[in-house]
Amino acid sequence: MIVTVFRSRPNPATTAEFVAWNARMSALAHTMPGHLSHKSFCAADGEWVTVVELETEAHVRAWAAHPQHQEAQALGRSTFLTEYRIQTCEVVRQHQSP
């Protein structure tokens, strides 16, 4: 499993548009092959955190290359975000309750 953590700070002037695009990307992510989970949260300090779980690196590359996702990425860099950080990690160990 591959986990991507996307941390960002929306531009206050475009937060509403960012939230709308975030919802669209979440819905789209759920339709992607290899999708396991996709969740976004807004912290008290205004930082957004999105955690995406996909089955393989190939699924991650397919998600990154999706045309609508690329459009969202470009808008994020040019308009919606004041900063962001993306970390992509392979799960080495997982524990969970029933």
C-alpha positions in Angstrom: 0.0 0.0 0.0 1.2 3.5 -0.8 0.1 6.4 1.4 0.3 10.0 0.2 0.0 12.9 2.7 -0.8 16.2 1.2 -0.5 19.2 3.6 -1.6 22.6 2.4 -2.6 26.1 3.4 -5.3 27.7 1.2 -5.1 31.3 0.1 -7.7 33.1 2.2 -9.0 34.8 -1.0 -9.7 31.5 -2.7 -10.6 29.2 0.2 -14.2 28.6 -1.0 -12.9 27.5 -4.5 -10.3 25.4 -2.9 -12.8 23.6 -0.7 -15.1 23.0 -3.8 -12.1 21.6 -5.8 -11.1 19.5 -2.8 -14.5 17.9 -2.7 -14.4 17.2 -6.5 -11.0 15.6 -6.2 -12.1 13.5 -3.3 -15.1 12.2 -5.3 -12.8 11.5 -8.3 -10.2 9.7 -6.1 -12.8 7.3 -4.9 -13.4 6.1 -8.5 -9.7 5.5 -9.3 -8.4 1.9 -9.7 -6.4 0.9 -6.7 -8.2 3.4 -4.4 -8.3 2.3 -0.8 -9.2 5.6 1.0 -9.1 9.3 0.6 -9.8 11.8 3.4 -9.3 15.5 4.0 -9.2 17.4 7.3 -8.8 21.0 8.2 -6.8 21.6 11.4 -7.6 24.4 13.9 -4.6 26.4 12.5 -6.1 26.4 9.0 -3.8 23.7 7.5 -5.5 21.1 5.4 -4.3 17.5 5.5 -5.4 15.0 2.9 -4.4 11.3 3.3 -4.7 9.0 0.2 -4.2 5.3 0.3 -3.7 3.5 -3.0 -2.7 -0.2 -3.7 0.5 0.4 -5.7 2.9 2.9 -7.0 1.4 2.4 -10.5 -2.0 3.5 -9.1 -0.3 6.6 -7.5 1.2 7.5 -10.9 -2.2 7.1 -12.6 -3.8 9.3 -10.0 -1.1 12.0 -10.5 -1.6 11.8 -14.3 -5.4 12.1 -14.3 -6.3 15.2 -16.3 -8.7 16.6 -13.8 -6.3 16.0 -11.0 -3.5 17.7 -13.0 -5.9 20.7 -13.5 -6.5 20.8 -9.7 -2.7 20.6 -9.1 -2.0 23.5 -11.4 -4.8 25.6 -9.8 -3.4 24.8 -6.4 0.1 26.0 -7.3 -1.1 29.1 -9.2 -4.2 30.2 -7.2 -5.5 28.2 -4.3 -2.5 27.5 -2.0 0.0 29.7 -0.2 2.1 26.6 0.6 2.0 22.8 0.3 4.0 19.7 1.0 3.5 16.2 -0.4 4.9 13.0 1.1 4.5 9.6 -0.5 5.4 6.6 1.5 5.2 2.8 1.2 3.5 1.1 4.2 6.0 -1.1 5.9 3.8 -2.2 8.8 0.2 -1.8 9.7 -1.8 -2.6 12.8 -5.5 -2.3 13.3 -8.3 -3.5 15.5 -11.1 -5.6 14.2 
